[in-house]
């Protein structure tokens, strides 16, 4: 992937995240979600304060994630089918765009549920907005869902569970000047590639009324469950310390990296 195409795909990802994060269906309230999931637990207070991982094993939380993923996949498929009903060629592209927005909206919704299940902090701020640090977390989650190379490392870097304080890191200096920005950009570009791919898929399935809706919904269900499972597996491994945690870049590499970051791809740094 050359530098120009990477920039374009990364921009597509940021644009998509920015757009779908405004959809009402996307945001998950952490406390409400945990109260619902652990309503019968005698340890609910601890769960709300410190996260489910403070009470339960990573493996048992992974089993709980399965039911959440199944439910979310079914809801997403039904929504995909509904947007597939219009068969008028004049609205085909528009319908495809709506379906893609819903697809990624539900993906971010599911990512929050899985992340909160494994002890991560609230993604949205009090005003319902995504900070720059939160956008990076979304990129990490979506990257893991799509199996993007480097996504697991990015999840580890942004995770509360390995003690990283992403908000302070981003606030301390511009994101483009942080040593791990190329990893963010690389994973973000791979997510952008998926956005483009899904847009084409969804637009094509809208060409045939009813049948297009069935195909679209089926494709969504088939792809959505593995996506959720990948993220759940990644977060479980992170809790168990199986992912690389806070890896330190050596000073020489980091300095060189920050000098050329605005004009080079990570693979061009020797």
C-alpha positions as CSV (number, residue, x, y, z in Angstrom):
1,X,0.0,0.0,0.0
2,X,1.6,3.3,-1.1
3,X,1.6,6.4,1.0
4,X,-1.0,8.2,-1.0
5,X,-3.5,5.3,-1.1
6,X,-3.0,4.8,2.7
7,X,-3.8,8.4,3.3
8,X,-7.0,8.2,1.3
9,X,-8.2,5.0,3.0
10,X,-7.3,6.4,6.4
11,X,-9.3,9.5,5.7
12,X,-12.2,7.3,4.6
13,X,-12.1,5.5,7.9
14,X,-12.1,8.8,9.9
15,X,-14.9,10.1,7.8
16,X,-17.0,7.0,8.3
17,X,-16.4,6.9,12.0
18,X,-17.3,10.5,12.3
19,X,-20.5,10.1,10.4
20,X,-21.8,6.8,12.0
21,X,-20.9,7.9,15.5
22,X,-23.8,10.4,15.2
23,X,-26.4,7.7,14.6
24,X,-28.5,7.0,17.7
25,X,-28.0,3.3,17.4
26,X,-24.2,3.5,17.8
27,X,-23.7,4.7,21.3
28,X,-23.8,2.2,24.2
29,X,-24.0,3.5,27.8
30,X,-21.5,1.5,29.7
31,X,-23.3,1.5,33.1
32,X,-26.7,0.7,31.6
33,X,-25.1,-2.1,29.5
34,X,-23.3,-3.6,32.6
35,X,-26.4,-3.4,34.8
36,X,-28.4,-5.3,32.1
37,X,-25.7,-7.9,31.6
38,X,-25.1,-8.6,35.3
39,X,-28.4,-7.7,36.8
40,X,-28.4,-10.9,39.0
41,X,-24.8,-10.6,40.2
42,X,-24.2,-10.0,43.9
43,X,-21.0,-8.2,42.8
44,X,-22.7,-5.6,40.6
45,X,-21.2,-2.6,42.5
46,X,-17.7,-3.9,41.9
47,X,-18.5,-4.6,38.2
48,X,-19.8,-1.0,37.7
49,X,-16.8,0.5,39.4
50,X,-13.9,-1.7,38.2
51,X,-15.3,-3.7,35.3
52,X,-16.5,-7.3,34.9
53,X,-12.9,-8.5,34.6
54,X,-12.4,-7.6,38.3
55,X,-14.9,-10.3,39.2
56,X,-14.9,-12.9,36.5
57,X,-12.3,-14.7,34.5
58,X,-11.5,-13.7,30.9
59,X,-12.6,-17.1,29.7
60,X,-16.1,-16.8,31.3
61,X,-16.5,-13.3,29.9
62,X,-15.6,-14.7,26.5
63,X,-18.5,-17.1,26.8
64,X,-20.8,-14.3,27.7
65,X,-19.6,-12.4,24.6
66,X,-20.9,-15.2,22.4
67,X,-24.5,-14.4,23.2
68,X,-24.0,-10.7,22.7
69,X,-22.4,-11.3,19.3
70,X,-25.2,-13.6,18.2
71,X,-27.9,-11.1,19.2
72,X,-26.1,-8.2,17.6
73,X,-25.5,-10.1,14.3
74,X,-29.2,-11.0,14.1
75,X,-30.3,-7.4,14.7
76,X,-27.8,-6.1,12.1
77,X,-29.0,-8.6,9.5
78,X,-32.6,-7.5,10.0
79,X,-31.6,-3.9,9.6
80,X,-29.7,-4.7,6.5
81,X,-32.6,-6.6,5.0
82,X,-34.9,-3.6,5.7
83,X,-32.6,-1.2,3.8
84,X,-32.4,-3.7,1.0
85,X,-36.1,-3.5,0.1
86,X,-35.9,-0.5,-2.3
87,X,-35.4,-1.8,-5.8
88,X,-35.6,1.5,-7.7
89,X,-32.2,2.0,-9.4
90,X,-32.5,5.7,-8.7
91,X,-32.2,5.1,-5.0
92,X,-29.8,2.1,-5.2
93,X,-26.7,4.0,-4.4
94,X,-28.3,5.9,-1.6
95,X,-29.7,2.7,-0.1
96,X,-26.3,1.1,-0.3
97,X,-24.8,4.1,1.6
98,X,-27.4,3.8,4.3
99,X,-26.8,0.1,4.7
100,X,-23.0,0.6,4.9
101,X,-23.5,3.3,7.6
102,X,-25.8,0.9,9.5
103,X,-23.3,-1.9,9.1
104,X,-20.4,0.1,10.6
105,X,-22.7,1.7,13.2
106,X,-23.7,-1.7,14.5
107,X,-20.1,-2.8,14.4
108,X,-19.0,0.1,16.6
109,X,-22.1,-0.6,18.8
110,X,-21.0,-4.2,19.2
111,X,-17.4,-3.2,19.8
112,X,-18.4,-1.1,22.7
113,X,-20.4,-3.9,24.3
114,X,-17.5,-6.4,24.0
115,X,-15.0,-3.8,25.2
116,X,-17.1,-2.9,28.3
117,X,-17.5,-6.6,29.0
118,X,-13.8,-7.0,29.2
119,X,-13.3,-3.9,31.4
120,X,-12.7,-1.0,29.1
121,X,-13.8,2.6,29.8
122,X,-16.7,4.5,28.3
123,X,-16.0,5.3,24.7
124,X,-18.1,8.4,24.2
125,X,-17.7,11.5,26.4
126,X,-20.6,13.1,28.4
127,X,-21.7,15.1,25.3
128,X,-22.0,12.0,23.2
129,X,-18.9,12.9,21.2
130,X,-15.8,10.8,20.2
131,X,-12.5,12.4,21.2
132,X,-9.4,11.8,19.1
133,X,-8.3,9.2,21.6
134,X,-11.7,7.5,21.3
135,X,-11.5,7.5,17.5
136,X,-8.2,5.6,17.8
137,X,-9.8,3.0,20.1
138,X,-12.6,2.6,17.5
139,X,-10.0,2.1,14.8
140,X,-8.3,-0.5,16.9
141,X,-11.6,-2.3,17.6
142,X,-12.7,-2.3,13.9
143,X,-9.2,-3.4,12.9
144,X,-9.4,-6.4,15.2
145,X,-12.9,-7.2,13.9
146,X,-11.6,-7.3,10.3
147,X,-8.4,-9.2,11.3
148,X,-6.2,-6.3,10.2
149,X,-2.5,-6.9,10.7
150,X,-1.3,-4.8,13.7
151,X,-4.8,-4.4,15.2
152,X,-4.1,-6.6,18.2
153,X,-1.1,-4.6,19.1
154,X,-3.1,-1.4,18.7
155,X,-5.8,-2.8,21.0
156,X,-3.2,-3.6,23.5
157,X,-1.6,-0.1,23.2
158,X,-5.0,1.6,23.7
159,X,-6.3,-0.7,26.4
160,X,-7.0,0.5,30.0
161,X,-6.1,-3.0,31.1
162,X,-2.4,-2.6,30.3
163,X,-2.3,0.7,32.0
164,X,-2.0,3.0,29.0
165,X,-3.5,6.4,29.4
166,X,-4.3,7.2,25.8
167,X,-6.1,10.5,26.5
168,X,-3.0,12.0,28.1
169,X,-0.7,10.6,25.4
170,X,-2.7,12.2,22.6
171,X,-3.2,15.5,24.6
172,X,0.6,15.8,25.3
173,X,1.4,16.1,21.6
174,X,-0.3,15.9,18.2
175,X,-1.3,12.4,17.2
176,X,0.9,12.6,14.1
177,X,3.9,13.2,16.3
178,X,3.5,10.1,18.5
179,X,5.7,7.2,17.8
180,X,2.9,4.8,17.3
181,X,0.9,6.9,14.8
182,X,2.0,4.8,11.8
183,X,0.4,1.8,13.4
184,X,-2.9,3.8,13.9
185,X,-2.7,4.9,10.3
186,X,-1.9,1.5,8.9
187,X,-4.8,-0.2,10.8
188,X,-7.0,2.7,9.9
189,X,-6.2,2.4,6.2
190,X,-7.0,-1.4,6.3
191,X,-10.4,-0.5,7.9
192,X,-10.9,2.1,5.1
193,X,-10.3,-0.6,2.6
194,X,-13.2,-2.6,4.2
195,X,-15.5,0.4,4.1
196,X,-14.9,0.7,0.3
197,X,-15.4,-3.0,-0.2
198,X,-18.7,-3.0,1.8
199,X,-19.9,0.0,-0.1
200,X,-19.5,-1.9,-3.4
201,X,-21.1,-5.1,-2.0
202,X,-24.1,-3.3,-0.5
203,X,-24.7,-1.2,-3.6
204,X,-24.7,-4.3,-5.9
205,X,-27.2,-6.2,-3.7
206,X,-29.6,-3.2,-3.8
207,X,-30.0,-3.7,-7.6
208,X,-32.5,-6.5,-7.2
209,X,-35.6,-5.8,-5.0
210,X,-36.4,-8.3,-2.2
211,X,-33.7,-10.7,-3.4
212,X,-31.2,-8.0,-2.8
213,X,-32.4,-7.5,0.7
214,X,-32.1,-11.2,1.5
215,X,-28.6,-11.4,0.0
216,X,-27.6,-8.3,1.9
217,X,-29.0,-9.5,5.2
218,X,-27.4,-12.9,4.7
219,X,-24.0,-11.5,3.9
220,X,-24.2,-9.3,7.0
221,X,-25.0,-12.2,9.3
222,X,-22.3,-14.4,7.9
223,X,-19.6,-11.7,8.2
224,X,-20.7,-10.0,11.5
225,X,-20.4,-12.9,13.9
226,X,-16.8,-13.7,13.0
227,X,-16.0,-10.0,13.3
228,X,-17.4,-10.0,16.9
229,X,-15.5,-13.2,17.7
230,X,-12.2,-11.8,16.6
231,X,-12.5,-8.7,18.8
232,X,-13.7,-10.8,21.8
233,X,-10.7,-13.2,21.3
234,X,-8.3,-10.2,21.1
235,X,-9.7,-8.6,24.3
236,X,-9.6,-11.9,26.1
237,X,-6.0,-12.4,25.1
238,X,-5.2,-8.9,26.2
239,X,-6.7,-9.6,29.7
240,X,-4.7,-12.8,29.9
241,X,-1.5,-10.9,29.0
242,X,-1.1,-12.8,25.7
243,X,-0.7,-9.7,23.6
244,X,2.3,-7.5,23.6
245,X,1.7,-4.7,26.1
246,X,3.5,-1.4,26.4
247,X,6.4,-2.1,23.9
248,X,9.0,0.7,24.1
249,X,10.5,2.0,20.9
250,X,14.2,2.7,21.1
251,X,15.0,6.4,21.2
252,X,16.9,6.5,17.9
253,X,14.0,4.9,16.0
254,X,11.4,7.0,17.6
255,X,13.3,10.2,16.9
256,X,13.8,9.3,13.2
257,X,10.2,8.3,13.0
258,X,8.9,11.7,14.3
259,X,11.1,13.6,11.9
260,X,9.7,11.9,8.8
261,X,6.2,10.9,9.9
262,X,4.4,13.6,7.8
263,X,5.9,12.4,4.6
264,X,6.8,8.7,4.8
265,X,5.2,5.4,5.2
266,X,6.5,3.3,8.2
267,X,8.0,0.8,5.8
268,X,10.1,3.5,4.2
269,X,11.9,4.1,7.5
270,X,15.2,2.2,7.5
